[in-house]
Amino acid sequence: MDRTHEPLSRPAHNKPLHWLGFYSTLRQWQRNRRTRRQLALLTEQQLADAGISTAERELELTKPFWR
């Protein structure tokens, strides 16, 4: 029994989906930036409570916002 596969046609509303993906990416970059700023403000005790070493924090803070 042979099965054939026909590719699905693109939805007519494809353009808004593209913008939603772009918006989602921008929001993720903003979250990265915000959480890294908050991480930079933590004291040594707060880092220890969260189980994060100073080296791990420094590594995270050196990452660009898009990663």
C-alpha positions as CSV (number, residue, x, y, z in Angstrom):
1,M,0.0,0.0,0.0
2,D,1.6,3.3,-1.1
3,R,1.1,6.4,0.9
4,T,1.5,9.8,-0.6
5,H,2.2,13.0,1.3
6,E,0.9,16.3,0.0
7,P,2.6,19.4,1.6
8,L,0.2,21.5,3.6
9,S,-0.6,24.9,2.0
10,R,0.6,28.0,3.9
11,P,-2.2,29.7,5.9
12,A,-3.4,33.0,4.6
13,H,-2.5,34.6,7.9
14,N,1.2,33.6,7.8
15,K,2.4,37.2,8.1
16,P,1.0,37.8,11.6
17,L,2.6,34.6,12.7
18,H,5.9,35.9,11.6
19,W,5.4,39.0,13.6
20,L,4.4,37.0,16.7
21,G,7.6,35.0,16.5
22,F,9.6,38.3,16.2
23,Y,7.7,39.7,19.2
24,S,8.3,36.5,21.2
25,T,12.0,36.8,20.5
26,L,12.2,40.4,21.6
27,R,10.3,39.5,24.8
28,Q,12.8,36.7,25.5
29,W,15.7,39.1,25.0
30,Q,14.1,41.5,27.5
31,R,13.7,38.7,30.0
32,N,17.3,37.7,29.6
33,R,18.5,41.3,30.2
34,R,16.2,41.8,33.2
35,T,17.0,38.5,35.0
36,R,20.8,39.1,34.5
37,R,20.5,42.5,36.0
38,Q,18.7,41.0,39.0
39,L,21.4,38.3,39.2
40,A,24.1,40.9,39.3
41,L,22.5,42.5,42.3
42,L,22.4,39.4,44.5
43,T,24.6,39.2,47.5
44,E,26.9,36.2,48.2
45,Q,24.4,34.9,50.8
46,Q,21.5,35.1,48.3
47,L,23.6,33.3,45.7
48,A,24.4,30.6,48.2
49,D,20.7,30.2,49.1
50,A,19.9,29.8,45.4
51,G,22.7,27.3,44.9
52,I,24.6,29.5,42.4
53,S,28.4,30.0,42.7
54,T,30.1,33.3,42.0
55,A,31.8,31.7,38.9
56,E,28.4,30.6,37.6
57,R,27.0,34.1,38.1
58,E,30.0,35.6,36.3
59,L,29.6,33.2,33.4
60,E,25.9,34.0,33.0
61,L,26.6,37.8,33.2
62,T,29.1,37.6,30.4
63,K,26.6,36.2,27.9
64,P,25.0,38.5,25.4
65,F,21.3,39.2,25.8
66,W,20.4,37.1,22.8
67,R,21.7,33.9,24.4
